[in-house]
């Protein structure tokens, strides 16, 4: 029990110290239990004495409630990205350019780690954190202050003498250990794992409930100042100043002041060597001119400043041995060879499998069982085999061939002329069934939360689900047989199953898993037909008459709807209460979007892409996949891709999410 205000203030300071140990030094001095106990005392006192509550008290980090969405805020100084270099020659060109641009022989460069996370702007006014905003499209981002406050290493109040307005830029990231834990937990809960720590950090910042964000244990590294001026004249002193103000910056041995290419490369080498041992992911180093006044002089080209470049490292690789090559059967029967590896640690996780894509790829790289191979993690969770060390190949090894029979159902495999894929033709194959069920439950289809791949695997293994319609017959007793399923998880899953029954027709069509039918085709079909019966009755000619449906797709649809097994399954789904609905199209007449063609790029924060497309279509507009001179608008979200560049090149009108929202009504 805290007796008085003095003890309260002391506890606030003590907990701030503990946050520092936990986040900055990754070495907590008290147990989580002890920390929680102290925090509880603090909150109890604050409840009794609201007049004493300090704005920077650690209790203020945890928002009480979830929000409905994020407010958007403009960046007074745009948040740009960095030009990338991949070789010392490209770095040399950068150095030459700045020497020429500044007409100076001696220039110092501040070299730092390039953290692989997601950019953030922290605005402090009179030393207090007022807003934290994501990069967004560089000009406008989401206000995620409540989420950022959950990060223990972000000071709510700066220390020492700081300018009245200080807008700090940094990178929010997840440590590798936290990322591993988070993904393990997600898999247990039947949720899709995040592909990498960067996606996990960006995804976490977009959570609407700060209490959920607090559980993710995000971290931050600050690297500069945005709006306003640094009180220092150089980048390296700015970092020291930020550190003194209480903000987390790179450790001193992860920074260097270099005066030429050789010194920069030496630093890059040192960091590259240390990279596998770092507790977080980096994707290179950043080289910045140290003298800040030169930043202004050099200015920027488009989205990238001229004063700095990133020197990117190649993705991390690890060597290991292929113990076996197994074959995975996909939803449509495609056989994919998979390398079963001697477990090896790579970029934050232990890898024991890698995809080999297809038979042609295995032959092209001449990959064999017993080979010593280099594996690499791209942007995906599944790593790939990049090369073989032929010198280490066992003399007895033989080239690998795709089996002639399906490993799951033993049907003879088929290889259609002109196709790379080898397939199992048996639609009743057990492995195909399992994949179809996983696909049916997935996000793009029926979107049954908590029913991830691992959960489906268990349901199928225990014969609780053998066809998709069985999902809707599951009872609490059935689910109690799954590993780790207790009262709460059972309730969650049954609730998600129930929720999925009322679904848009387009997603139901997707969920059927018909060959060649992806989101666009499913949307097109759903908007063309009156209802499901109408869809089932469409002839080949009628399908072919639809703009956007080709011969192969039309044929696949007809044969799918002719198969009595498929029809029975659809009827079972309906009889178990699944009721796909055609989302009513209230076409809003005379809207400025009428007859306009849109292209979407980057991720939007208020809508999914499907929702934004639907809103456009409701207003008489069209959505296309690629930018051309016929495109009227490009709707640009966060981290836009090449479509954005193309739109600028062609002079197509660009809409931010805010402008789009304004134009909707
Ligand atoms: S300076 C003009 N320094 O890399 C932008 N950026 O493509 C100036 N990043 O989104 C950025 N570590 O969030 C800078 N030490 C560092 C960085 C860093 C990571 C991120 C940044 C930005 C991206 C640039």
Boltz pocket constraint, residues with backbone or C-beta under 6 A from the ligand:
constraints:
  - pocket:
      binder: B
      contacts: [[A, 79], [A, 80], [A, 81], [A, 82], [A, 83], [A, 112], [A, 113], [A, 114], [A, 115], [A, 116], [A, 117], [A, 118], [A, 119], [A, 120], [A, 135], [A, 170], [A, 171], [A, 223], [A, 224], [A, 286], [A, 303], [A, 304], [A, 305], [A, 308], [A, 310]]
      max_distance: 6.0
